[in-house]
Amino acid sequence: MHEANLIDLSYSCLQQLKEDGLELEVVSDLRIFEHRLAEIGKPPNHPMISPNWHDFSSTEAFAIIFRKEKQDVGGVAARHLDLGEDSLAQHWASSYMRLYQEGGNVPVRQFSTVAKREISGKVVYLGELFLGRSSRDGSVCWRLIFHYLFVLCYLKWHPEWIYGFVRQPDVLSGKASRYGFTRQYIGPQEWQQPTASRSTNEYLVALPRQDLLDAASFYARNPEYLMPEVKLAQAGKQ
């Protein structure tokens, strides 16, 4: 039963995060998320997931705030879209004209095949990942945070795809895999001119529904593989 595996996965994530001293707080108002993270140095949300650009209801978006010792240290946000039969590339093209060009031409000259032909239906966009400077010591296990987030997204919206963008250097260093994204596509969009906070070197990173369900099934049977890399290495030496 998929739901049982997903609940087991989320429980394992929360338990291990608690052992590491990290608490995850879910907030449905992205204005609260943006305000609280601004206080620890995060810049304003990108237009795609900004409450200044969109009137999000609690059914359309939520965020997770990371807390250590009762203090906010970071966070990440999620937004749901039902594209129907439209492709992800069609959604990007129409929204980018408004968000980046004030209704002008599409600022991207080329979209990749996967965005034009494969990804459609119910999707969830993840963005605004931020960690305060004082917490960037390698102690945060991204695999635990993202798999908990994946589960919340699935149980709330039942998306066919969960996706985001990761810069090429971070993909090549293995970050997207550590987050849990099983699909990583180079060059999803080629921008015609420099655009603030966007780059042609971004990868589209994605997790299709079945890959998430397979991961939940695996981790429900083998929760030890969710452990942070340091703990896994230590367990292997025992």
DOTI-861463 format. One record per residue (C-alpha): residue number from 1; residue in three letters; x, y, z. Coordinates in steps of 0.5 Angstrom, whole numbers. Layout:
N
<NUM ALA <X Y Z>>
...
END
This chain:
238
<1 MET <0 0 0>>
<2 HIS <3 6 -2>>
<3 GLU <0 11 3>>
<4 ALA <3 6 9>>
<5 ASN <10 6 6>>
<6 LEU <10 14 5>>
<7 ILE <8 15 12>>
<8 ASP <13 10 14>>
<9 LEU <18 14 10>>
<10 SER <16 21 13>>
<11 TYR <16 18 20>>
<12 SER <24 16 19>>
<13 CYS <26 22 16>>
<14 LEU <23 26 22>>
<15 GLN <26 22 27>>
<16 GLN <33 22 24>>
<17 LEU <32 30 24>>
<18 LYS <30 30 31>>
<19 GLU <36 26 33>>
<20 ASP <40 31 29>>
<21 GLY <37 37 33>>
<22 LEU <33 40 27>>
<23 GLU <25 41 27>>
<24 LEU <21 42 21>>
<25 GLU <15 47 21>>
<26 VAL <10 47 16>>
<27 VAL <7 54 14>>
<28 SER <1 55 9>>
<29 ASP <2 62 8>>
<30 LEU <8 64 4>>
<31 ARG <8 71 6>>
<32 ILE <10 69 13>>
<33 PHE <15 64 10>>
<34 GLU <18 70 6>>
<35 HIS <18 75 12>>
<36 ARG <21 70 17>>
<37 LEU <27 68 13>>
<38 ALA <29 75 11>>
<39 GLU <30 76 18>>
<40 ILE <36 71 17>>
<41 GLY <39 73 11>>
<42 LYS <34 70 5>>
<43 PRO <33 75 -1>>
<44 PRO <26 76 -3>>
<45 ASN <22 70 -7>>
<46 HIS <23 69 -14>>
<47 PRO <17 71 -18>>
<48 MET <15 64 -20>>
<49 ILE <13 63 -12>>
<50 SER <13 70 -10>>
<51 PRO <7 72 -6>>
<52 ASN <8 79 -9>>
<53 TRP <6 76 -15>>
<54 HIS <1 71 -14>>
<55 ASP <-5 70 -9>>
<56 PHE <-3 63 -7>>
<57 SER <-9 60 -3>>
<58 SER <-7 54 3>>
<59 THR <-9 49 -3>>
<60 GLU <-4 52 -8>>
<61 ALA <3 52 -4>>
<62 PHE <6 51 3>>
<63 ALA <13 52 6>>
<64 ILE <17 48 11>>
<65 ILE <22 52 16>>
<66 PHE <28 49 19>>
<67 ARG <29 50 26>>
<68 LYS <35 49 31>>
<69 GLU <34 50 38>>
<70 LYS <28 54 37>>
<71 GLN <31 59 32>>
<72 ASP <29 59 24>>
<73 VAL <35 57 20>>
<74 GLY <33 56 13>>
<75 GLY <27 53 9>>
<76 VAL <24 51 2>>
<77 ALA <17 52 -1>>
<78 ALA <13 48 -6>>
<79 ARG <7 50 -11>>
<80 HIS <2 46 -14>>
<81 LEU <0 47 -21>>
<82 ASP <-5 43 -25>>
<83 LEU <-3 43 -33>>
<84 GLY <-8 39 -36>>
<85 GLU <-6 37 -43>>
<86 ASP <-1 43 -43>>
<87 SER <7 42 -43>>
<88 LEU <11 44 -37>>
<89 ALA <15 48 -43>>
<90 GLN <8 52 -45>>
<91 HIS <7 54 -38>>
<92 TRP <14 57 -37>>
<93 ALA <13 60 -44>>
<94 SER <7 64 -42>>
<95 SER <9 65 -34>>
<96 TYR <16 68 -36>>
<97 MET <13 73 -41>>
<98 ARG <9 76 -35>>
<99 LEU <14 75 -30>>
<100 TYR <20 77 -33>>
<101 GLN <18 81 -39>>
<102 GLU <12 85 -37>>
<103 GLY <8 81 -42>>
<104 GLY <13 82 -48>>
<105 ASN <16 76 -52>>
<106 VAL <18 69 -49>>
<107 PRO <25 71 -46>>
<108 VAL <27 63 -47>>
<109 ARG <29 61 -54>>
<110 GLN <29 54 -53>>
<111 PHE <26 49 -49>>
<112 SER <28 42 -48>>
<113 THR <24 36 -51>>
<114 VAL <23 33 -44>>
<115 ALA <19 40 -42>>
<116 LYS <16 40 -48>>
<117 ARG <13 33 -49>>
<118 GLU <14 29 -43>>
<119 ILE <12 33 -37>>
<120 SER <5 35 -36>>
<121 GLY <-1 34 -31>>
<122 LYS <-1 35 -24>>
<123 VAL <6 38 -22>>
<124 VAL <9 41 -16>>
<125 TYR <15 46 -17>>
<126 LEU <20 46 -11>>
<127 GLY <24 53 -10>>
<128 GLU <27 58 -5>>
<129 LEU <31 53 -2>>
<130 PHE <36 57 3>>
<131 LEU <40 55 9>>
<132 GLY <43 61 14>>
<133 ARG <50 62 14>>
<134 SER <51 60 21>>
<135 SER <48 53 19>>
<136 ARG <52 51 13>>
<137 ASP <57 47 16>>
<138 GLY <55 40 13>>
<139 SER <50 38 19>>
<140 VAL <44 38 15>>
<141 CYS <42 32 12>>
<142 TRP <38 34 5>>
<143 ARG <36 27 4>>
<144 LEU <32 27 10>>
<145 ILE <29 34 9>>
<146 PHE <27 33 1>>
<147 HIS <24 26 2>>
<148 TYR <20 29 8>>
<149 LEU <18 34 3>>
<150 PHE <16 30 -3>>
<151 VAL <12 26 2>>
<152 LEU <8 32 4>>
<153 CYS <7 34 -3>>
<154 TYR <5 27 -5>>
<155 LEU <0 26 0>>
<156 LYS <-3 33 -1>>
<157 TRP <-3 34 -8>>
<158 HIS <-2 27 -12>>
<159 PRO <3 30 -17>>
<160 GLU <5 26 -23>>
<161 TRP <12 30 -23>>
<162 ILE <16 34 -17>>
<163 TYR <21 39 -20>>
<164 GLY <26 44 -19>>
<165 PHE <32 47 -22>>
<166 VAL <39 46 -19>>
<167 ARG <45 50 -22>>
<168 GLN <50 46 -26>>
<169 PRO <56 46 -21>>
<170 ASP <51 43 -16>>
<171 VAL <49 38 -20>>
<172 LEU <56 36 -22>>
<173 SER <58 35 -15>>
<174 GLY <52 31 -13>>
<175 LYS <47 35 -9>>
<176 ALA <41 33 -14>>
<177 SER <42 26 -12>>
<178 ARG <43 27 -5>>
<179 TYR <36 31 -5>>
<180 GLY <33 25 -8>>
<181 PHE <31 27 -15>>
<182 THR <32 21 -20>>
<183 ARG <32 25 -26>>
<184 GLN <37 31 -28>>
<185 TYR <36 34 -35>>
<186 ILE <41 39 -38>>
<187 GLY <39 45 -41>>
<188 PRO <32 45 -40>>
<189 GLN <31 53 -42>>
<190 GLU <36 57 -46>>
<191 TRP <35 64 -44>>
<192 GLN <36 70 -49>>
<193 GLN <39 75 -45>>
<194 PRO <41 75 -38>>
<195 THR <36 75 -33>>
<196 ALA <36 76 -25>>
<197 SER <37 70 -21>>
<198 ARG <36 65 -28>>
<199 SER <41 62 -32>>
<200 THR <42 57 -38>>
<201 ASN <46 53 -34>>
<202 GLU <41 51 -29>>
<203 TYR <39 43 -29>>
<204 LEU <32 41 -29>>
<205 VAL <31 36 -23>>
<206 ALA <25 32 -23>>
<207 LEU <22 26 -19>>
<208 PRO <16 22 -23>>
<209 ARG <11 19 -18>>
<210 GLN <13 12 -19>>
<211 ASP <20 14 -17>>
<212 LEU <18 17 -11>>
<213 LEU <13 11 -9>>
<214 ASP <19 6 -11>>
<215 ALA <23 10 -6>>
<216 ALA <18 10 -1>>
<217 SER <18 2 -1>>
<218 PHE <25 1 -1>>
<219 TYR <26 6 5>>
<220 ALA <20 3 9>>
<221 ARG <24 -4 8>>
<222 ASN <31 -1 9>>
<223 PRO <30 6 13>>
<224 GLU <38 5 15>>
<225 TYR <40 8 8>>
<226 LEU <36 14 10>>
<227 MET <42 16 15>>
<228 PRO <46 22 13>>
<229 GLU <53 20 10>>
<230 VAL <57 21 16>>
<231 LYS <53 16 20>>
<232 LEU <52 11 14>>
<233 ALA <60 11 14>>
<234 GLN <60 10 21>>
<235 ALA <55 4 21>>
<236 GLY <59 1 15>>
<237 LYS <66 0 19>>
<238 GLN <62 -3 25>>
END
